[in-house]
């Protein structure tokens, strides 16, 4: 697999003449791979363990972690430790931040985040990774027309996940959680990972497209001044994605063509 910050722009042909964009930057979980559901399972397992333990210790009612109420609101698309902190704050739970080297399950933000990562890796190890074929078809079509593709994800597991798919070699740059940590990038909804990916490809943000499935992701794309932000509403959350910055919302990338992306960017530019 390529280095997460590698750039292969010199290996691609020039973009089609007269087109309004030069690159598309994809999120990974829920966009390229069907791993959003795996993350949700791992988050629920970890948080329910912690919440049950606290309920027993303090003699308070146990209220389980919910995919609809908690995953989508507090952790979806965010860097792991930020997701832990956001959910705990919502429940009125204060824990020390700790250190990334904390043992999995330690009573710190990092310890809980590390426990979630162990559970996630166990599920991936047992069940593998499913890829959305429609996403791969669009990526191959983009590359075939000389357009560039990049990956920007909060995940620190991109090498593990992509290594189990045929997608790893497609991306001209990969900006993941490990790259973000090394460069000091802010997590979504800040646009840092997308703007960094665009810069790595040598493409101005106004000539790049962001494809996301999380609210925090479309917020990041909108904040970064990208030519178009495409939201994928796999959770029946089309209106929520539109309200938070998606210029175009689909249920699957089978509904998207390069020509339609180009048309939408031109319409957006004309309306600005």
C-alpha positions as CSV (number, residue, x, y, z in Angstrom):
1,X,0.0,0.0,0.0
2,X,1.2,3.5,-0.7
3,X,2.3,5.8,2.1
4,X,-0.6,7.7,3.6
5,X,0.8,11.0,2.4
6,X,2.0,9.8,-0.9
7,X,1.2,11.8,-4.1
8,X,0.9,10.3,-7.5
9,X,-0.4,13.3,-9.4
10,X,2.4,13.1,-11.9
11,X,1.2,9.6,-13.0
12,X,-2.3,10.8,-14.1
13,X,-3.2,12.5,-17.3
14,X,-4.5,16.0,-17.6
15,X,-8.1,16.5,-16.6
16,X,-10.6,16.7,-19.5
17,X,-10.4,20.1,-21.2
18,X,-13.1,22.5,-20.0
19,X,-14.1,20.5,-17.0
20,X,-14.8,22.4,-13.7
21,X,-13.0,20.0,-11.4
22,X,-9.7,18.2,-11.3
23,X,-10.0,15.9,-8.3
24,X,-12.4,14.0,-6.1
25,X,-11.6,13.4,-2.4
26,X,-13.4,10.5,-0.8
27,X,-14.1,9.7,2.9
28,X,-13.5,6.0,3.6
29,X,-16.0,4.6,6.2
30,X,-19.5,4.5,4.7
31,X,-18.2,5.9,1.3
32,X,-15.7,3.4,0.0
33,X,-16.1,0.7,2.6
34,X,-19.1,-0.6,4.5
35,X,-17.2,-0.1,7.8
36,X,-19.5,2.6,9.3
37,X,-21.7,-0.3,10.7
38,X,-18.6,-1.9,12.1
39,X,-17.6,1.3,13.8
40,X,-21.1,1.6,15.3
41,X,-21.0,-1.9,16.7
42,X,-17.5,-1.4,18.2
43,X,-18.6,2.0,19.8
44,X,-21.7,0.5,21.2
45,X,-19.9,-2.5,22.7
46,X,-17.2,-0.3,24.3
47,X,-19.6,2.4,25.6
48,X,-22.1,-0.1,26.9
49,X,-19.4,-1.8,28.9
50,X,-18.3,1.5,30.4
51,X,-21.9,2.7,31.1
52,X,-22.9,-0.5,32.7
53,X,-19.8,-0.4,34.9
54,X,-20.6,3.2,36.0
55,X,-24.2,2.3,36.6
56,X,-23.2,-0.5,38.9
57,X,-20.6,1.6,40.7
58,X,-22.9,4.6,41.3
59,X,-26.2,2.8,41.6
60,X,-27.7,4.8,38.7
61,X,-29.8,3.5,35.8
62,X,-28.1,2.1,32.8
63,X,-28.9,3.8,29.5
64,X,-27.3,2.1,26.5
65,X,-25.5,3.7,23.6
66,X,-27.8,4.2,20.6
67,X,-26.8,4.2,17.0
68,X,-29.5,6.7,16.0
69,X,-29.2,9.0,19.0
70,X,-25.5,8.7,19.9
71,X,-23.4,7.3,17.1
72,X,-24.6,9.7,14.4
73,X,-24.6,12.7,16.7
74,X,-21.4,12.4,18.7
75,X,-18.9,10.1,17.1
76,X,-19.6,9.5,13.4
77,X,-16.8,10.9,11.2
78,X,-14.8,12.3,14.1
79,X,-11.3,11.3,15.3
80,X,-11.6,8.5,17.8
81,X,-10.7,10.4,21.0
82,X,-12.8,13.4,20.1
83,X,-15.7,11.0,19.6
84,X,-15.2,9.5,23.1
85,X,-15.0,13.0,24.7
86,X,-18.1,14.3,22.8
87,X,-20.2,11.3,23.9
88,X,-19.0,11.4,27.5
89,X,-19.7,15.1,27.7
90,X,-23.2,14.6,26.4
91,X,-23.8,12.1,29.2
92,X,-22.3,14.4,31.8
93,X,-19.3,12.1,32.4
94,X,-15.9,13.7,33.1
95,X,-12.8,11.5,32.6
96,X,-9.1,12.5,32.3
97,X,-7.9,12.6,28.7
98,X,-5.0,10.3,29.4
99,X,-2.4,9.3,26.8
100,X,-2.7,7.4,23.5
101,X,-0.5,4.7,25.1
102,X,-3.1,4.0,27.8
103,X,-4.2,0.4,28.1
104,X,-7.4,-0.4,26.2
105,X,-10.3,0.1,28.6
106,X,-8.5,2.3,31.0
107,X,-10.8,5.0,32.6
108,X,-9.5,7.8,30.4
109,X,-10.7,9.2,27.1
110,X,-7.8,7.6,25.4
111,X,-8.2,4.3,27.2
112,X,-11.8,4.0,26.1
113,X,-10.9,5.0,22.6
114,X,-8.2,2.3,22.5
115,X,-10.7,-0.3,23.7
116,X,-13.0,0.7,20.9
117,X,-10.1,0.2,18.4
118,X,-9.4,-3.3,19.8
119,X,-13.0,-4.3,19.3
120,X,-13.1,-2.7,15.8
121,X,-10.0,-4.7,14.7
122,X,-11.5,-7.9,16.1
123,X,-14.6,-7.5,14.0
124,X,-12.7,-6.7,10.9
125,X,-10.4,-9.7,11.5
126,X,-13.4,-12.0,11.9
127,X,-15.7,-10.6,9.3
128,X,-13.5,-8.8,6.7
129,X,-14.3,-5.6,4.8
130,X,-17.1,-5.1,2.3
131,X,-16.5,-2.5,-0.4
132,X,-19.2,-0.5,-2.2
133,X,-18.8,-1.6,-5.8
134,X,-20.5,1.6,-7.1
135,X,-17.8,3.7,-5.3
136,X,-15.0,1.7,-7.0
137,X,-16.7,2.1,-10.4
138,X,-16.8,5.9,-10.0
139,X,-13.2,6.0,-8.9
140,X,-12.1,3.9,-11.9
141,X,-14.1,6.1,-14.2
142,X,-12.5,9.3,-12.8
143,X,-9.0,7.9,-13.1
144,X,-9.8,6.7,-16.7
145,X,-10.6,10.3,-17.6
146,X,-7.4,11.7,-16.1
147,X,-9.0,13.0,-12.9
148,X,-7.3,12.6,-9.6
149,X,-8.7,10.8,-6.5
150,X,-7.7,11.2,-2.9
151,X,-8.8,9.7,0.5
152,X,-9.4,11.8,3.6
153,X,-10.5,9.9,6.7
154,X,-10.4,10.3,10.5
155,X,-9.6,6.6,10.8
156,X,-6.3,5.6,12.1
157,X,-6.9,2.1,10.5
158,X,-6.8,3.0,6.8
159,X,-3.9,0.8,6.1
160,X,-5.6,-2.2,7.8
161,X,-8.9,-1.6,6.1
162,X,-7.8,-0.7,2.6
163,X,-5.3,-3.5,2.6
164,X,-8.2,-5.9,2.6
165,X,-9.8,-4.2,-0.5
166,X,-8.8,-3.6,-4.1
167,X,-9.0,0.2,-3.5
168,X,-5.6,0.8,-1.8
169,X,-3.7,1.6,-5.0
170,X,-6.2,4.0,-6.4
171,X,-5.6,7.1,-4.3
172,X,-3.0,9.8,-5.2
173,X,-2.9,10.8,-1.5
174,X,-4.2,9.3,1.7
175,X,-4.7,11.7,4.7
176,X,-5.8,9.5,7.7
177,X,-5.8,9.8,11.4
178,X,-2.1,9.0,11.7
179,X,-1.2,11.7,9.2
180,X,-3.5,14.1,11.0
181,X,-1.7,13.4,14.3
182,X,1.7,13.8,12.8
183,X,0.8,17.1,11.1
184,X,-1.4,18.5,13.9
185,X,-4.5,18.6,11.7
186,X,-7.9,19.4,13.3
187,X,-10.6,16.7,13.0
188,X,-13.9,17.1,11.2
189,X,-16.0,19.3,11.1
190,X,-12.8,21.4,10.5
191,X,-11.8,21.0,6.8
192,X,-8.1,20.2,7.5
193,X,-7.9,16.7,6.2
194,X,-9.7,17.6,3.0
195,X,-7.7,20.7,2.3
196,X,-4.5,18.8,3.0
197,X,-5.5,16.1,0.6
198,X,-6.3,18.7,-2.0
199,X,-3.0,20.4,-1.5
200,X,-1.2,17.1,-1.8
201,X,-2.8,16.5,-5.2
202,X,-1.8,20.0,-6.3
203,X,-5.4,21.0,-6.8
204,X,-7.1,24.1,-5.4
205,X,-10.1,23.3,-3.2
206,X,-12.4,25.2,-5.5
207,X,-11.5,22.6,-8.2
208,X,-12.0,19.6,-6.0
209,X,-15.0,17.6,-4.9
210,X,-15.6,16.1,-1.4
211,X,-17.7,12.9,-1.0
212,X,-18.9,12.2,2.5
213,X,-21.6,10.3,4.4
214,X,-21.3,12.0,7.8
215,X,-22.7,15.3,8.9
216,X,-19.3,16.3,10.3
217,X,-17.8,15.5,6.9
218,X,-20.2,17.6,4.8
219,X,-19.7,20.4,7.3
220,X,-15.9,20.1,6.7
221,X,-16.3,20.1,2.9
222,X,-18.5,23.2,3.1
223,X,-16.0,25.0,5.4
224,X,-13.1,24.2,3.1
225,X,-14.6,26.0,0.1
226,X,-14.7,22.9,-2.2
227,X,-16.2,23.1,-5.6
228,X,-18.9,20.6,-4.6
229,X,-19.8,18.5,-1.6
230,X,-21.6,15.3,-2.3
231,X,-23.4,13.6,0.6
232,X,-24.3,9.9,0.7
233,X,-27.5,9.4,2.7
234,X,-27.1,5.7,3.7
235,X,-28.9,6.4,7.0
236,X,-32.0,8.0,5.6
237,X,-30.5,11.4,6.6
238,X,-30.6,13.2,3.2
239,X,-32.2,16.4,4.7
240,X,-29.7,16.5,7.5
241,X,-26.8,16.3,5.1
242,X,-28.3,19.1,2.9
243,X,-28.8,21.3,5.9
244,X,-25.2,20.9,7.0
245,X,-23.4,21.7,3.7
246,X,-24.0,19.0,1.1
247,X,-24.6,20.5,-2.4
248,X,-25.8,17.2,-3.8
249,X,-27.3,14.2,-1.9
250,X,-27.6,10.7,-3.2
251,X,-28.3,7.3,-1.6
252,X,-25.4,5.6,-3.4
253,X,-22.7,6.6,-5.8
254,X,-24.4,4.5,-8.5
255,X,-26.5,7.7,-8.8
256,X,-23.5,9.9,-9.6
257,X,-21.7,10.5,-12.9
258,X,-18.7,12.7,-13.7
259,X,-21.0,14.7,-16.1
260,X,-23.5,15.3,-13.3
261,X,-20.8,16.4,-10.9
262,X,-19.4,18.8,-13.6
263,X,-22.9,20.2,-14.2
264,X,-23.6,20.7,-10.5
265,X,-20.3,22.6,-10.0
266,X,-21.1,24.9,-12.9
267,X,-24.6,25.6,-11.5
268,X,-23.1,26.3,-8.1
269,X,-20.6,28.6,-9.5
270,X,-23.2,30.5,-11.6
271,X,-25.4,30.9,-8.5
272,X,-22.6,32.2,-6.3
